[in-house]
Amino acid sequence: MFLRADVRGPLIAADRRGGWQVGARERGISLIEVLVVMVILTIGIFSVVRLFPAGFYVNKQTEARTLASRLAAQETNRYTQTAGNLMDAILPTVIVADSNSPTGYYIRVDLDTTPDDLSEPRTVAAGLDPYYVSGINRIRWIRGETVPIPNPSPIGGGLRGSIHVLSSGPAYDYPGLDADNVPVDSIVISGSPMIRRVQQAEDPTSPYLRSPAEYAIDYDSGMIAFYPAPYDRMFKISYSYYGPGGDIISIAAQQLGVPAGAFPVWQNVYAPGGRDIVPGSDTVSRQFRRIAFPPSFSADPYEYALMPKTANVADFASIGVIVFNPLGADYVERSVYGNVPLTAKIDYNVLDWHIIREDRPLPGSSPYTVRLTLKDIKRVGEYESDQRKYTGIWRDPASPHVSLLIYNLSTGEEVPGSEYTVNFREGVVTFSDAYGDMLRARSETPTFRFYYKAHGDWGAQIQKAAAAYRMSRNNTANVGYGEFYLGGGAFGGNPTRMYFPLMEAGKTITIRELWYYSRNTVTGTVSLRKSANETFRINNDPALFQALGAGSLTWIDLLDNHNSPTDVAVGWALDQPLEVAQGVRGISFKVRVVWNGGANVTRTAAGNVATLRWRRNDLDTFLTRSPK
């Protein structure tokens, strides 16, 4: 058989003398010859790859690092643009089952988990997939995402509400009931800190409270009381307590239900194991009450509803579309800060940092095409690195099999899958002309949030220093969340160091005002000095962690900034009648992007075991909450 073009008209071919001859027939190319050429080319390509494998690998890794840098910069910009909503901190936590807790569990801050710890925790709560608390998911408790109640907008059905979408959702969802059958939620929303009144429960005149902004607490008996109200309320309390060995253990969030009543009543705080609360470590806030959707808001501004989950969202997940009572936008509450506009503080566990979230505006005209940062988006039914079929962003085969979700941040609504197409290989999403034209015709310019996963198990994790730190009670070395110990005190340590829990390693702080003793090596004199607005980076070298109190701590050192011939720091001025370190605040903000550069799969009796080669890219910056 011969292959040739069917050319009409006389054939023209070159003769031996270099001329052209009309009517000659050109010989065709056989199929066997075509196949031989293809085999030779294939062998040549594979030979080049075998000869220069490093070059191809380097090119692939270079592209991956470029994408990682781009994704990290994009996330940093996203949080910078909404700095007014920045969270207080992002903490490593453990969900601990406790029959003494009204909710059956409490959330404990894992003080000894360093920011670089990507391992699996020592203990995992029963029924919890270790994946959700391992690797970059070890640090995922968002504490105090700060939201001044937005201006209301229509939410359908003639109703209005103030809409906010969680910045780092989807959130892990595990709602329940407390001892009084008051609903509690995994997304905890509260107001500003209340005013503390320390009283004794056995005092027959107690609890004495003058306004709803106050609460009474008795540290000796572990009791608490609130101003009465004719309706059920919830309160959020965070505190530290003394552990079995005298170490300090911090509770990130515990919810207390308070039934309606005419008089204030003492009730148990339910500290784990009946342990004593560290005096002064408690922070209590009025919690927002969740009502059903569609909301029928009352005159109480501390109300919200969650947009109902669509059929594409897993039972254990929440996108976190919050609809606040519109009255909150104009409400002023009394707190430890005085009279302030009602501001919601939102605590929640990020479900999975491997779910990439990207914000994109609707293009100005057709085609309404959006290009995402990452390519090779995972698609349901494809095979993963361990040769298992991908079941969607929720991991659970019993949950909806979803490759990508899109939400309109203006309305909080999910965009129907029928309104867009996805090029999974290129990471390109195209909205239908009908959908884009409809929004443009209504003069809407929405921003969309895309949730997806990408091959390579990409993840983008956020790390942030605490908004503020304070000296531990009586300057003890057993420090909890948001606390520090000044060395040279009763618990020892270097007199020029300020000590922190290990979870603060590598973060950056500023100190508004500090007092210390300084030696002038030229004159040989020691004097008391004051300094202002200094910046320090907390040590992150595990070899330099220091054993103090009930465990190991990390530190900053005055000598990092004061070690010149005329100013050598000697120690903190602990003997002076003043606050030695004032205005200690965290300013560091990090985006960590991880991906795996390949995997080896081993077949075992228990199934396939994948060994991943993880890569990471860190982008560090300074970012603090800006006033709105």
Helices and strands as residue ranges (DSSP letters): E 12-14, E 20-22, H 31-51, H 53-81, G 83-85, E 89-97, E 105-109, G 130-133, G 135-138, E 139-148, E 153-156, E 159-165, E 171-172, E 176-177, E 183-184, E 188-193, E 195-198, E 214-218, E 223-226, E 233-242, E 248-258, E 267-268, G 272-274, E 283-287, E 289-290, E 303-306, E 317-318, E 321-324, G 326-330, E 332-335, E 338-341, E 343-349, E 356-361, E 368-371, E 404-408, E 413-414, G 417-419, E 420-423, E 428-431, H 433-441, E 447-452, E 459-464, E 470-471, G 473-475, E 483-486, E 497-500, G 502-504, E 508-520, E 525-537, G 542-544, E 546-548, E 551-557, G 558-560, E 563-564, E 567-572, E 581-586, E 588-604, E 607-622
